[in-house]
Amino acid sequence: MAGYEPPGTNAVEIRCVRAQNTCTETYASLLQHDTGLDLVAEVFSYEVISWSETQPEAVAKSAMAGRHRVLYIDLIGQGATMKWLPGEDCEGDMTAAVLVGDPV
């Protein structure tokens, strides 16, 4: 967008509680632009669907427009990958997005 200086500064924290079979992902982004700064923050709650010694897998069902947000955590490499997957009632092409509404 005009006036913004990419890429901004991002931070992600993931905490999992094995006894509760849950994970929480907290995401924050500091966007710099020509008139100041904007802070964007989001929190996603996940249910762990498999928990191995090396890679827990967790899902936030219907996190966005009927799509599931799936989190794969790499305990050995100390990283994570997030993918969107279609939910039960989600139809359409998962490789493309269509924005509906007023332009920003």
The first five atom37 places (N, CA, C, CB, O) and aatype in JSON, in Angstrom:
{
  "aatype": [12, 0, 7, 18, 6, 14, 14, 7, 16, 2, 0, 19, 6, 9, 1, 4, 19, 1, 0, 5, 2, 16, 4, 16, 6, 16, 18, 0, 15, 10, 10, 5, 8, 3, 16, 7, 10, 3, 10, 19, 0, 6, 19, 13, 15, 18, 6, 19, 9, 15, 17, 15, 6, 16, 5, 14, 6, 0, 19, 0, 11, 15, 0, 12, 0, 7, 1, 8, 1, 19, 10, 18, 9, 3, 10, 9, 7, 5, 7, 0, 16, 12, 11, 17, 10, 14, 7, 6, 3, 4, 6, 7, 3, 12, 16, 0, 0, 19, 10, 19, 7, 3, 14, 19],
  "atom_mask": [
    [1, 1, 1, 1, 1],
    [1, 1, 1, 1, 1],
    [1, 1, 1, 0, 1],
    [1, 1, 1, 1, 1],
    [1, 1, 1, 1, 1],
    [1, 1, 1, 1, 1],
    [1, 1, 1, 1, 1],
    [1, 1, 1, 0, 1],
    [1, 1, 1, 1, 1],
    [1, 1, 1, 1, 1],
    [1, 1, 1, 1, 1],
    [1, 1, 1, 1, 1],
    [1, 1, 1, 1, 1],
    [1, 1, 1, 1, 1],
    [1, 1, 1, 1, 1],
    [1, 1, 1, 1, 1],
    [1, 1, 1, 1, 1],
    [1, 1, 1, 1, 1],
    [1, 1, 1, 1, 1],
    [1, 1, 1, 1, 1],
    [1, 1, 1, 1, 1],
    [1, 1, 1, 1, 1],
    [1, 1, 1, 1, 1],
    [1, 1, 1, 1, 1],
    [1, 1, 1, 1, 1],
    [1, 1, 1, 1, 1],
    [1, 1, 1, 1, 1],
    [1, 1, 1, 1, 1],
    [1, 1, 1, 1, 1],
    [1, 1, 1, 1, 1],
    [1, 1, 1, 1, 1],
    [1, 1, 1, 1, 1],
    [1, 1, 1, 1, 1],
    [1, 1, 1, 1, 1],
    [1, 1, 1, 1, 1],
    [1, 1, 1, 0, 1],
    [1, 1, 1, 1, 1],
    [1, 1, 1, 1, 1],
    [1, 1, 1, 1, 1],
    [1, 1, 1, 1, 1],
    [1, 1, 1, 1, 1],
    [1, 1, 1, 1, 1],
    [1, 1, 1, 1, 1],
    [1, 1, 1, 1, 1],
    [1, 1, 1, 1, 1],
    [1, 1, 1, 1, 1],
    [1, 1, 1, 1, 1],
    [1, 1, 1, 1, 1],
    [1, 1, 1, 1, 1],
    [1, 1, 1, 1, 1],
    [1, 1, 1, 1, 1],
    [1, 1, 1, 1, 1],
    [1, 1, 1, 1, 1],
    [1, 1, 1, 1, 1],
    [1, 1, 1, 1, 1],
    [1, 1, 1, 1, 1],
    [1, 1, 1, 1, 1],
    [1, 1, 1, 1, 1],
    [1, 1, 1, 1, 1],
    [1, 1, 1, 1, 1],
    [1, 1, 1, 1, 1],
    [1, 1, 1, 1, 1],
    [1, 1, 1, 1, 1],
    [1, 1, 1, 1, 1],
    [1, 1, 1, 1, 1],
    [1, 1, 1, 0, 1],
    [1, 1, 1, 1, 1],
    [1, 1, 1, 1, 1],
    [1, 1, 1, 1, 1],
    [1, 1, 1, 1, 1],
    [1, 1, 1, 1, 1],
    [1, 1, 1, 1, 1],
    [1, 1, 1, 1, 1],
    [1, 1, 1, 1, 1],
    [1, 1, 1, 1, 1],
    [1, 1, 1, 1, 1],
    [1, 1, 1, 0, 1],
    [1, 1, 1, 1, 1],
    [1, 1, 1, 0, 1],
    [1, 1, 1, 1, 1],
    [1, 1, 1, 1, 1],
    [1, 1, 1, 1, 1],
    [1, 1, 1, 1, 1],
    [1, 1, 1, 1, 1],
    [1, 1, 1, 1, 1],
    [1, 1, 1, 1, 1],
    [1, 1, 1, 0, 1],
    [1, 1, 1, 1, 1],
    [1, 1, 1, 1, 1],
    [1, 1, 1, 1, 1],
    [1, 1, 1, 1, 1],
    [1, 1, 1, 0, 1],
    [1, 1, 1, 1, 1],
    [1, 1, 1, 1, 1],
    [1, 1, 1, 1, 1],
    [1, 1, 1, 1, 1],
    [1, 1, 1, 1, 1],
    [1, 1, 1, 1, 1],
    [1, 1, 1, 1, 1],
    [1, 1, 1, 1, 1],
    [1, 1, 1, 0, 1],
    [1, 1, 1, 1, 1],
    [1, 1, 1, 1, 1],
    [1, 1, 1, 1, 1]
  ],
  "atom_positions": [
    [[0.84, -1.18, 0.0], [0.0, 0.0, 0.0], [0.88, 1.24, 0.0], [-0.95, 0.0, 1.21], [1.99, 1.22, 0.53]],
    [[0.4, 2.3, -0.58], [1.15, 3.54, -0.66], [1.46, 4.04, 0.74], [0.39, 4.59, -1.45], [0.58, 4.07, 1.6]],
    [[2.7, 4.44, 0.96], [3.1, 5.0, 2.24], [3.67, 4.0, 3.21], [0.0, 0.0, 0.0], [4.32, 4.4, 4.18]],
    [[3.46, 2.7, 2.99], [3.97, 1.68, 3.9], [5.36, 1.24, 3.47], [3.02, 0.48, 3.95], [5.67, 1.17, 2.28]],
    [[6.19, 0.94, 4.46], [7.55, 0.48, 4.21], [7.63, -1.01, 4.5], [8.57, 1.27, 5.09], [7.67, -1.41, 5.66]],
    [[7.64, -1.85, 3.45], [7.71, -3.29, 3.69], [9.07, -3.68, 4.25], [7.42, -4.07, 2.4], [10.02, -2.93, 4.02]],
    [[9.23, -4.75, 4.93], [8.21, -5.74, 5.23], [7.54, -5.53, 6.58], [8.8, -7.1, 5.17], [6.62, -6.28, 6.92]],
    [[7.96, -4.56, 7.37], [7.42, -4.42, 8.72], [8.17, -5.34, 9.67], [0.0, 0.0, 0.0], [9.11, -6.02, 9.26]],
    [[7.76, -5.37, 10.92], [8.39, -6.22, 11.92], [7.32, -7.15, 12.48], [9.07, -5.38, 13.05], [6.26, -6.7, 12.9]],
    [[7.61, -8.46, 12.5], [6.64, -9.44, 12.96], [7.19, -10.22, 14.15], [6.27, -10.4, 11.82], [8.4, -10.39, 14.3]],
    [[6.28, -10.7, 14.98], [6.64, -11.58, 16.09], [5.54, -12.63, 16.23], [6.83, -10.78, 17.42], [4.35, -12.32, 16.11]],
    [[5.95, -13.87, 16.5], [5.01, -14.96, 16.7], [5.44, -15.74, 17.94], [4.94, -15.9, 15.45], [6.62, -16.04, 18.13]],
    [[4.47, -16.05, 18.79], [4.74, -16.9, 19.95], [3.72, -18.03, 19.95], [4.69, -16.08, 21.29], [2.52, -17.79, 19.8]],
    [[4.21, -19.27, 20.11], [3.34, -20.43, 20.15], [3.57, -21.13, 21.48], [3.62, -21.4, 18.95], [4.7, -21.46, 21.85]],
    [[2.47, -21.36, 22.21], [2.54, -22.08, 23.48], [1.56, -23.24, 23.43], [2.22, -21.13, 24.69], [0.4, -23.08, 23.06]],
    [[2.06, -24.42, 23.8], [1.22, -25.61, 23.82], [1.21, -26.19, 25.23], [1.72, -26.65, 22.79], [2.22, -26.18, 25.93]],
    [[0.05, -26.71, 25.62], [-0.12, -27.36, 26.91], [-0.57, -28.79, 26.63], [-1.14, -26.59, 27.82], [-1.71, -29.03, 26.26]],
    [[0.35, -29.71, 26.81], [0.07, -31.1, 26.46], [-1.08, -31.68, 27.29], [1.33, -31.95, 26.66], [-1.9, -32.42, 26.76]],
    [[-1.14, -31.35, 28.57], [-2.18, -31.88, 29.44], [-3.58, -31.45, 29.0], [-1.94, -31.45, 30.87], [-4.55, -32.15, 29.25]],
    [[-3.68, -30.29, 28.33], [-4.98, -29.79, 27.87], [-5.19, -30.02, 26.38], [-5.1, -28.31, 28.18], [-6.27, -29.73, 25.85]],
    [[-4.16, -30.54, 25.68], [-4.23, -30.77, 24.24], [-4.56, -29.5, 23.47], [-5.26, -31.84, 23.92], [-5.36, -29.52, 22.54]],
    [[-3.94, -28.38, 23.86], [-4.2, -27.09, 23.22], [-2.91, -26.37, 22.9], [-5.09, -26.22, 24.11], [-1.87, -26.58, 23.53]],
    [[-2.99, -25.5, 21.9], [-1.91, -24.57, 21.57], [-2.54, -23.2, 21.34], [-1.11, -25.05, 20.3], [-3.69, -23.08, 20.92]],
    [[-1.76, -22.18, 21.63], [-2.17, -20.8, 21.35], [-1.06, -20.15, 20.54], [-2.44, -20.01, 22.68], [0.11, -20.19, 20.9]],
    [[-1.46, -19.54, 19.43], [-0.51, -18.8, 18.58], [-0.86, -17.31, 18.69], [-0.56, -19.29, 17.07], [-2.0, -16.91, 18.44]],
    [[0.12, -16.52, 19.06], [-0.05, -15.07, 19.13], [0.83, -14.45, 18.07], [0.3, -14.52, 20.56], [2.03, -14.71, 18.01]],
    [[0.23, -13.62, 17.23], [0.93, -12.99, 16.1], [0.8, -11.48, 16.22], [0.36, -13.5, 14.73], [-0.3, -10.97, 16.46]],
    [[1.9, -10.77, 16.06], [1.86, -9.31, 16.06], [2.73, -8.8, 14.92], [2.33, -8.73, 17.42], [3.77, -9.38, 14.61]],
    [[2.29, -7.71, 14.32], [3.04, -7.1, 13.22], [3.05, -5.59, 13.42], [2.42, -7.48, 11.85], [2.0, -4.97, 13.63]],
    [[4.22, -5.01, 13.35], [4.38, -3.57, 13.44], [4.6, -3.04, 12.03], [5.57, -3.18, 14.39], [5.63, -3.29, 11.41]],
    [[3.61, -2.29, 11.52], [3.65, -1.77, 10.16], [4.09, -0.32, 10.19], [2.28, -1.91, 9.47], [3.45, 0.51, 10.83]],
    [[5.17, -0.02, 9.5], [5.69, 1.34, 9.46], [5.2, 2.03, 8.19], [7.24, 1.34, 9.51], [5.23, 1.44, 7.11]],
    [[4.76, 3.27, 8.34], [4.33, 4.03, 7.17], [4.72, 5.49, 7.36], [2.81, 3.89, 6.93], [5.26, 5.87, 8.41]],
    [[4.45, 6.3, 6.35], [4.96, 7.67, 6.35], [4.31, 8.59, 7.39], [4.78, 8.27, 4.99], [4.77, 9.71, 7.59]],
    [[3.24, 8.14, 8.05], [2.62, 8.97, 9.09], [2.69, 8.33, 10.47], [1.16, 9.24, 8.73], [2.07, 8.84, 11.4]],
    [[3.44, 7.25, 10.63], [3.58, 6.63, 11.94], [3.66, 5.12, 11.88], [0.0, 0.0, 0.0], [4.18, 4.55, 10.92]],
    [[3.14, 4.48, 12.93], [3.19, 3.03, 13.05], [1.81, 2.49, 13.35], [4.18, 2.61, 14.15], [1.0, 3.15, 14.01]],
    [[1.54, 1.28, 12.87], [0.31, 0.56, 13.2], [0.71, -0.78, 13.79], [-0.62, 0.38, 11.95], [1.62, -1.44, 13.29]],
    [[0.03, -1.18, 14.86], [0.25, -2.49, 15.45], [-0.97, -3.36, 15.17], [0.51, -2.38, 16.98], [-2.1, -2.98, 15.48]],
    [[-0.73, -4.53, 14.57], [-1.79, -5.48, 14.27], [-1.48, -6.74, 15.09], [-1.88, -5.8, 12.71], [-0.36, -7.24, 15.04]],
    [[-2.45, -7.24, 15.85], [-2.23, -8.43, 16.67], [-3.41, -9.38, 16.53], [-2.02, -8.04, 18.16], [-4.56, -8.95, 16.43]],
    [[-3.11, -10.68, 16.54], [-4.14, -11.71, 16.44], [-3.76, -12.87, 17.35], [-4.32, -12.2, 14.98], [-2.57, -13.12, 17.59]],
    [[-4.76, -13.58, 17.86], [-4.55, -14.77, 18.67], [-5.41, -15.89, 18.1], [-4.9, -14.5, 20.17], [-6.59, -15.69, 17.82]],
    [[-4.81, -17.06, 17.93], [-5.52, -18.23, 17.44], [-5.41, -19.35, 18.46], [-4.97, -18.68, 16.06], [-4.32, -19.62, 18.97]],
    [[-6.52, -20.0, 18.76], [-6.55, -21.14, 19.68], [-6.68, -22.42, 18.88], [-7.72, -21.01, 20.71], [-7.51, -22.51, 17.98]],
    [[-5.86, -23.39, 19.21], [-5.8, -24.64, 18.47], [-6.11, -25.83, 19.38], [-4.42, -24.82, 17.83], [-5.87, -25.8, 20.58]],
    [[-6.65, -26.88, 18.77], [-6.8, -28.18, 19.42], [-5.73, -29.09, 18.83], [-8.25, -28.78, 19.23], [-5.62, -29.21, 17.61]],
    [[-4.94, -29.73, 19.68], [-3.9, -30.63, 19.19], [-4.57, -31.91, 18.71], [-2.84, -30.94, 20.31], [-5.31, -32.55, 19.45]],
    [[-4.29, -32.28, 17.44], [-4.91, -33.49, 16.88], [-3.93, -34.67, 16.83], [-5.43, -33.21, 15.49], [-4.36, -35.81, 16.72]],
    [[-2.63, -34.39, 16.92], [-1.62, -35.44, 17.08], [-0.41, -34.82, 17.78], [-1.22, -36.09, 15.69], [-0.06, -33.67, 17.55]],
    [[0.21, -35.63, 18.62], [1.32, -35.09, 19.41], [2.42, -36.14, 19.47], [0.86, -34.69, 20.85], [2.4, -37.03, 20.32]],
    [[3.38, -36.03, 18.55], [4.52, -36.95, 18.58], [5.65, -36.25, 19.35], [4.98, -37.35, 17.12], [5.52, -35.1, 19.76]],
    [[6.74, -36.97, 19.53], [7.88, -36.39, 20.25], [8.6, -35.32, 19.43], [8.87, -37.49, 20.63], [9.36, -34.53, 19.98]],
    [[8.36, -35.29, 18.12], [9.06, -34.34, 17.26], [8.16, -33.32, 16.6], [9.81, -35.08, 16.22], [8.62, -32.24, 16.23]],
    [[6.85, -33.64, 16.44], [6.0, -32.71, 15.7], [4.53, -32.77, 16.15], [6.09, -33.01, 14.22], [3.78, -33.62, 15.67]],
    [[4.14, -31.9, 17.05], [2.7, -31.77, 17.33], [2.0, -31.15, 16.12], [2.46, -30.91, 18.6], [2.57, -30.33, 15.4]],
    [[0.76, -31.55, 15.9], [-0.07, -30.98, 14.84], [-1.37, -30.51, 15.49], [-0.35, -32.03, 13.69], [-2.01, -31.25, 16.23]],
    [[-1.74, -29.25, 15.21], [-2.92, -28.67, 15.86], [-3.78, -27.97, 14.83], [-2.5, -27.69, 16.98], [-3.29, -27.52, 13.79]],
    [[-5.09, -27.87, 15.11], [-6.01, -27.25, 14.17], [-6.91, -26.24, 14.89], [-6.87, -28.32, 13.47], [-7.4, -26.48, 15.99]],
    [[-7.1, -25.1, 14.22], [-8.08, -24.09, 14.65], [-9.2, -24.18, 13.62], [-7.45, -22.61, 14.73], [-9.09, -23.65, 12.52]],
    [[-10.28, -24.85, 13.99], [-11.37, -25.1, 13.04], [-12.12, -23.82, 12.72], [-12.33, -26.16, 13.59], [-12.42, -23.02, 13.6]],
    [[-12.43, -23.67, 11.45], [-13.19, -22.52, 10.93], [-12.61, -21.18, 11.39], [-14.64, -22.61, 11.37], [-13.35, -20.27, 11.76]],
    [[-11.28, -21.08, 11.37], [-10.6, -19.86, 11.82], [-10.86, -18.68, 10.89], [-9.1, -20.11, 11.92], [-10.8, -17.52, 11.32]],
    [[-11.16, -18.96, 9.62], [-11.43, -17.88, 8.67], [-12.3, -18.39, 7.54], [-10.11, -17.3, 8.11], [-11.88, -19.25, 6.76]],
    [[-13.48, -17.87, 7.46], [-14.41, -18.17, 6.35], [-14.56, -19.66, 6.1], [-13.93, -17.49, 5.08], [-14.53, -20.1, 4.95]],
    [[-14.73, -20.44, 7.17], [-14.94, -21.87, 7.02], [-13.69, -22.68, 6.78], [0.0, 0.0, 0.0], [-13.77, -23.9, 6.6]],
    [[-12.55, -22.05, 6.76], [-11.29, -22.76, 6.54], [-10.62, -23.06, 7.87], [-10.34, -21.93, 5.63], [-10.74, -22.3, 8.83]],
    [[-9.91, -24.19, 7.91], [-9.19, -24.58, 9.11], [-7.75, -24.1, 9.01], [-9.25, -26.12, 9.31], [-7.11, -24.2, 7.96]],
    [[-7.25, -23.59, 10.1], [-5.86, -23.17, 10.21], [-5.12, -24.32, 10.9], [-5.72, -21.8, 11.02], [-5.39, -24.62, 12.06]],
    [[-4.17, -24.95, 10.2], [-3.47, -26.11, 10.74], [-2.02, -25.72, 11.01], [-3.55, -27.32, 9.76], [-1.34, -25.16, 10.16]],
    [[-1.57, -26.04, 12.22], [-0.23, -25.67, 12.68], [0.6, -26.93, 12.87], [-0.3, -24.86, 13.99], [0.21, -27.84, 13.6]],
    [[1.75, -26.98, 12.21], [2.7, -28.08, 12.33], [3.92, -27.52, 13.05], [3.08, -28.69, 10.91], [4.58, -26.61, 12.54]],
    [[4.23, -28.05, 14.23], [5.33, -27.53, 15.04], [6.5, -28.5, 14.96], [4.9, -27.31, 16.51], [6.33, -29.69, 15.21]],
    [[7.68, -28.0, 14.61], [8.9, -28.8, 14.51], [9.71, -28.59, 15.78], [9.73, -28.42, 13.23], [10.42, -27.59, 15.9]],
    [[9.61, -29.53, 16.73], [10.31, -29.39, 18.0], [11.83, -29.53, 17.85], [9.8, -30.41, 18.99], [12.58, -28.9, 18.6]],
    [[12.28, -30.34, 16.9], [13.72, -30.53, 16.69], [14.33, -29.27, 16.06], [13.98, -31.76, 15.79], [15.33, -28.76, 16.55]],
    [[13.74, -28.78, 14.98], [14.24, -27.6, 14.29], [13.8, -26.29, 14.91], [0.0, 0.0, 0.0], [14.24, -25.22, 14.49]],
    [[12.92, -26.36, 15.91], [12.38, -25.2, 16.61], [11.75, -24.19, 15.65], [13.49, -24.52, 17.41], [12.08, -23.01, 15.66]],
    [[10.84, -24.69, 14.84], [10.11, -23.85, 13.9], [8.67, -24.33, 13.79], [0.0, 0.0, 0.0], [8.26, -25.27, 14.48]],
    [[7.91, -23.68, 12.94], [6.51, -24.06, 12.74], [6.09, -23.68, 11.33], [5.6, -23.38, 13.79], [6.64, -22.76, 10.72]],
    [[5.08, -24.4, 10.83], [4.48, -24.12, 9.53], [2.97, -24.08, 9.72], [4.9, -25.2, 8.47], [2.4, -24.89, 10.44]],
    [[2.33, -23.12, 9.07], [0.88, -22.99, 9.14], [0.33, -23.15, 7.74], [0.46, -21.63, 9.76], [0.87, -22.6, 6.78]],
    [[-0.78, -23.92, 7.62], [-1.45, -24.09, 6.33], [-2.95, -23.91, 6.53], [-1.14, -25.49, 5.73], [-3.5, -24.22, 7.59]],
    [[-3.59, -23.4, 5.5], [-5.05, -23.32, 5.48], [-5.57, -24.54, 4.78], [-5.55, -22.02, 4.78], [-5.06, -24.91, 3.73]],
    [[-6.59, -25.19, 5.34], [-7.25, -26.33, 4.71], [-8.75, -26.07, 4.69], [-6.92, -27.66, 5.45], [-9.27, -25.4, 5.58]],
    [[-9.45, -26.61, 3.69], [-10.9, -26.38, 3.64], [-11.6, -27.05, 4.8], [-11.47, -26.89, 2.31], [-11.25, -28.16, 5.2]],
    [[-12.6, -26.36, 5.35], [-13.43, -26.93, 6.4], [-14.52, -27.8, 5.8], [0.0, 0.0, 0.0], [-14.57, -28.01, 4.59]],
    [[-15.4, -28.31, 6.65], [-16.45, -29.21, 6.2], [-17.38, -28.55, 5.19], [-17.25, -29.71, 7.39], [-17.82, -29.19, 4.24]],
    [[-17.69, -27.26, 5.39], [-18.64, -26.57, 4.53], [-17.96, -25.6, 3.55], [-19.63, -25.81, 5.37], [-18.62, -24.74, 2.98]],
    [[-16.66, -25.75, 3.36], [-15.91, -24.81, 2.52], [-15.77, -25.39, 1.12], [-14.51, -24.52, 3.13], [-15.3, -26.51, 0.93]],
    [[-16.18, -24.6, 0.13], [-16.03, -25.0, -1.26], [-15.14, -23.99, -1.96], [-17.4, -25.11, -1.97], [-15.06, -22.84, -1.53]],
    [[-14.49, -24.4, -3.0], [-13.71, -23.46, -3.79], [-12.26, -23.87, -3.94], [0.0, 0.0, 0.0], [-11.84, -24.92, -3.44]],
    [[-11.52, -23.05, -4.61], [-10.12, -23.27, -4.93], [-9.25, -22.76, -3.79], [-9.74, -22.58, -6.27], [-9.25, -21.57, -3.5]],
    [[-8.51, -23.66, -3.13], [-7.67, -23.26, -2.0], [-6.39, -22.56, -2.45], [-7.31, -24.48, -1.16], [-5.62, -22.1, -1.61]],
    [[-6.14, -22.46, -3.77], [-4.91, -21.83, -4.25], [-5.15, -20.36, -4.61], [-4.37, -22.57, -5.47], [-4.21, -19.67, -5.0]],
    [[-6.39, -19.88, -4.48], [-6.7, -18.51, -4.87], [-7.64, -17.89, -3.86], [-7.3, -18.47, -6.27], [-8.37, -18.6, -3.16]],
    [[-7.63, -16.59, -3.77], [-8.53, -15.89, -2.86], [-9.36, -14.88, -3.66], [-7.72, -15.17, -1.73], [-8.89, -14.28, -4.62]],
    [[-10.58, -14.73, -3.24], [-11.48, -13.75, -3.83], [-11.95, -12.86, -2.71], [-12.68, -14.42, -4.59], [-12.59, -13.35, -1.77]],
    [[-11.66, -11.58, -2.78], [-12.08, -10.64, -1.76], [-13.44, -10.08, -2.13], [-11.04, -9.52, -1.57], [-13.67, -9.67, -3.27]],
    [[-14.33, -10.05, -1.17], [-15.68, -9.54, -1.39], [-15.88, -8.34, -0.48], [-16.75, -10.65, -1.12], [-15.57, -8.41, 0.71]],
    [[-16.4, -7.25, -1.01], [-16.66, -6.07, -0.21], [-16.01, -4.84, -0.8], [0.0, 0.0, 0.0], [-15.56, -4.85, -1.94]],
    [[-15.97, -3.79, 0.0], [-15.4, -2.52, -0.45], [-13.89, -2.61, -0.53], [-15.81, -1.39, 0.48], [-13.27, -3.22, 0.35]],
    [[-13.27, -2.04, -1.54], [-11.81, -2.02, -1.62], [-11.23, -1.2, -0.47], [-11.34, -1.46, -2.98], [-11.84, -0.23, -0.02]],
    [[-10.04, -1.6, -0.02], [-9.39, -0.89, 1.08], [-8.78, 0.39, 0.58], [-8.31, -1.76, 1.74], [-8.18, 1.13, 1.35]]
  ]
}
